[in-house]
Amino acid sequence: MADLFTPLDVGPYTLSNRLVMAPMTRSRADGDGVQADIVATYYAQRAGAGLIVTEGVFPSAMGKGYINTPGIVTDEQVDAWRAVADAVHAEGGRIFMQIMHVGRISHPSMLPGEATPVAPSAIRAVAQAWTKSGPQDLPTPRALATDEIGAVIDDYRRATRRALEAGFDGVELHAASGYLPEQFLSSGTNQRDDRYGGSVENRVRFVLETLDAMADEAGADRVGIKIAPEMGFNDIVDADPEETYTHLVEQLRGRGLAYLHVAGAFAEGTDYHALLRVRFDGPYFIGGGLDRETARAHVETGRADGVVFGAAFIANPDLPERFRDDAPLAEPDRSTFYTGGESGYIDYPTLAELGAA
């Protein structure tokens, strides 16, 4: 029987444990999407995770949706990320880059030439963007023309290539949180009448073609995907999410992907983990609403191969050690999640540092 510290094969790698650090926006990049020097320290401090997945990284200038978030487009951005990958590897860790195009969840003030955000259909999200001048209502996006979609997929391809150039072990497609891939998946945001819209077979096409493009660059076994059925974040809704996600995951079978990460607690309604786990033929990660005991139970019962933690890794850079020793956990200071600087970022002490103090 596996436990949290049983090694796990993910693609070409053997992870030292089954604790995965979740992708989490931390807003430490500069205005050009270049990561600050302290970002390498932050990730290296948490290299004891079996696998780190970075915060969302925009694959093109049109994919940016938040101020002070990083890209993987320019040479300067690649160089800054290379320092991160090198620092994690120096500590013996593994790190994947999450590639995140936000689609309609953006604002012209963050896009080239104050362009209108793009989406599958011209349907506005009832939400706000945090801009340099404060919160702003999201605009109605521009629907991508059919002949534009291939270029967006190529942005993911190039981002994957650049992540590998920066030394990353692999990449993750962010297909959750109401961003562009989930906008294509969901009937509430995709009202197209071409081959990318309408039927569930058409609505999953963008995700599958994007994964294939990323796999062409990295090899499928170094490409993961994150989904979050019925999370509802960023005003996303689907008429039949069970059908959508069952069909999607069935299409993922046989592709040889590194892993499938399914986020969501699902305390009520459909148990998507029970529904999707049996339909995927690779490592299955569960994230969302976990604590030490529920994580252990998921792994020990075979419900998951890996368990994903977010805020707990922020406040506990040595989270695996604390779990192994049943040590108490520190609580994160949520007021510093997106404020920039070292405070609440690289100044959380490990157990060893607390003992020395």
N, C-alpha and C positions, 0 to 999 in steps of 0.2 A: 504493500500500500504506500502510495506517495504521500509526502508531507510538504510543508512549505520550503524545506531545505533539501529536497530531492532534486538533483540536477535535471534539467529539462532541455531536450533538443528542440531548437527553433531554427529552421532552415539549416545552414551549414555550421551553426554555433551550438555549443552546449552551455546553457546558462547555469550559473552556480547555485541559483535558488529560483523560486517561482514567484517572487515579489517584483512587480513591475511598477516603475514610476510613471505615473500618468502624464500625458501632455497637458501643460498648464500655462496659460498666458501669464507673463510676469512683467512685461512692458519695460525692459531694461535696454532696448535698442535705441539708437539715436534716430533723428528725423529722416535719415537716409536708409533706415532698416539695417544698420550695421550694429552687431552686438557689442556691448561694452566689455572691457577686459574682465570684469568681475563675473561674467557669465560662465567663463571656463572654470572659475573657482566653485561656483554654485553647483554645476553639474558634477565636477570631480568629487566634491564632498559627498555626493549621493551615489557614487560609483559602486557601492556595495549592493545596490539593487541588481537582481538577475538581469534586468533590461531596463534602460532608461529610454523613454520616448520624449522627444523635445516638445516644447511649446509649438503651436502652429506657426508655420513658416510660409510666407506667401511666395507662390511660384512665378508670379508676374506682377508688375506694378498695378494692374487692374484687379488683382486678387487681394489687395490690402484692405482691411476693414477697421483697424484700430490704430491709434497713434502709438508710436514707440514699440511697434512689433517688428520682428526681423524678417528679412527676405533671403532668398538664395538665388539671386538674379545677377548681381554685379560681382566683379572680382573682389571688391572690398568686403562684401558680405561673405563670400566664400572664404576669404582669408580669416575673418573673425570666427567663422564656424570651425575652420580647421583647428584653431587653438582650442576650441571646446572638445572636439573629437580626440585630439592628442592628449588633453588633460585627463579625460575619462579613461582612455586606453592605458595611460601611465599608471592609473590606479587599478587596472585589471578589469575594468567594466566594459559593457557593451551598450551601444547607443544607436537608436534609429531616429531619423528626422521625420517629424510629422509635416506633411505638405498640405496646406490649407488655403483654398481659394474661397473667399466668403461670398462671392456672387452678389446678391442684392443687399447683403448686410454690410453696406458701406455707404460712404457719403462723398459727393464730388470734391470736397475739400481735401480728401486724402488720395485722390486719383489723378493721373496725368491730365493736365489741361482742364481740370475740374470736369472730367468726363462723367457721364451718367453710369452708375453701376449696371452690370449685366446680369441676366438671369435667364432661365428657360422661357419664362413668360413675363409679361409686363404687369406683375401683381406686387403691390407694395406691401412690405412687412409692417405691421403695426408695432413699431419699436423705435428706439433712438440709437444714434451713433454718438460716441463720446469723441468730440473733436477738440482741436486746440482752443476753440472758443466756447467749449462746453457742450452739453447735450443738444443734439439736433435731430429732428424727425427724419427718418429715412425717406428718401425720395422714391417715386415709382421707377423701377429699373427698366432698362431697355432689353427687350427680348432678343437673344442671340439669333441671327440668321443661321439656317442650316449649314451653309458653307463657311461659317465662322467657327463652328464647334470643333472641327479638326485642329484649328490653331490653338484653341484653349487646351485641348488634350496634349498637344505638343508642348505647351508650357509646363505641364506636369512631367513630360518626358525630359525636358531640359533641366527642370529642377531636380529630378532624380539623378541625372548625370552629374550635376554640380554638387549634390550632396555626397556622391561617391568621390568626387574630386577632393572634397573637403575631408575625406577620411571616414565617413560614417559607415556603420556596419550594414545599414539598410534604411528603408523609408516606410512610412505609413501613410496611406490615403485617409484623410479625414473626411468621412462620409456621414457625419452626424452634425448635431448642433445647429441645424437649419442652414448650413452653408451650401455652396453650389452643388456638390454631388447629391445631397439630400433634397435640394430643390428640384433636381431632375427626377429623383425617385418618387416624390410625393405628389399625389394627384391635386392637392390644394395649391401647389405652386407651379405645377407643370400642366398647362392646358394647350400644349402644342398639338398640331395635326400632321407632323412629319414623322420620320422614323424614330425620333427621340421622345415622342409623346403619345398619349392615348392609352394603349394597352400596357399592362405591367411588363410585357416583354420589351416594349419600346422604352418604357421609363427607366429600366435598369441598364439600358444600352450605354449611356454615358459613363456610368460607373465601371462597367466591364471593359469598355474600350480604353478608359483611363488606366485601369489596372494593367491591361495588356501592354500599354505603352510604357508604363513604369517598369514592368517585368522585362520588356525588351532591353532596357538599359541595365537593370540591376540583377536580372535573374529572378524568377517568381519567388524563389525561396528566400529572397531578401526584401520582399514586399509584404507588408501587413495592411490590414484595413480595420478601421473603427466605424461601428454603426451604433445607433441608439434608438431603437423603435419606440415610438410614442413618447419620447422625452418632451416634445413640444416646444423646445427652445427656439427662440427667434421666430415665433409665430408660424411654425411649421405644422402642417396637418395633412393626414392622408385618409382617404375614405375607407381603405381596407388594409391596414398595416400588416395584419397577419399574412395576407396574400402577398403583399409587396415583399416583405422580408423573407418569407419562406421561399419565394421564387428566386430572389437575389442569392440567398445562401446556397440554394441548389445549383445555381449557375457558377458559384465559386468552387464547388467540388471539382476535383481533377485539375485545377490550375496550379497546384503545388505551392500555394501561398505560404508565407512564413507563419502567419497566425490570423485569427479573427478575434477582434476585441469587441465584445458586446457590452455597452454601458447601460445602466439603468437598474433600479432596485426592484421594480415590478412587484410591489407589495400587494397590489390589487390587479384584477384583470388577468390578461394573458401572461403565462410564464414563458417568456421568450427564450430563456436559457434552455428549458426543457424542449421547446419547439425547434430551436436552431442548432443546439449542440450535436444532435444526432445527424444533422444534415451537412455538417462540415467535416472534412476529412483531414484536418490539420490541428495544430495546437489552438485551444479555445481559451480565451481570457475573459474573465468577468470583472467588471468595474462598476463602482457606484454604490454608496451606502454600506461599505464593508467595515468591519472591525476585525481585530485579531481572531476572534473565535469563528465568525462567519467565514472568514478567509480560509482558516484551517479546515472547516467543514466542507467548503466547496472543493478543495483539493483532495482531501482524504476520502470523500465519497465519489470522486471522479466527475463531479459536476463541472469542474473547470480544471484546466492544466496550469493556468497561471492566474494570479489575482492582482488587480490594478488599484493602487492607492495614489491619491492626489495630495490633499492638504496635510496628511500625516507625514509625507515625505518632505514637505516644506519645513515643518517645525522639527523634524527628526531626521537629520541627514544620515544617521546610522540606524534607520528604521529596522532593517533586517536583524541587526545585533540586538536591538531592544525586543523584537519579537522572539528571538531565540532564547533570550534570558528572562522572558516575561517581565521585563522592566517597564516602569511607567512611561507614558508618552507625554511629551510637551505639547501644548496647544499653540496653534499658529496665531499670529497677530494679523487678522484679516485687513486691518487698516493700511497695511504696508504691501498688500499683494501687488498693486499696480503703481506704486508711487515712485519707483526708480531708486537708485542708490543702494548702499549696502545694508541698511537697516531692514530687518525682516527678510533678508535675502541670503546673506552669507554669514550672519552672526548668530545663528542658532547653534548652541554647543552640543557636542556629542556626549555620551555617558562618560567616556574616558576624560574628556576635557572638564566635565563637571567634577569628576573624582579628583583630578589634579588640582582643581581650584579649591 
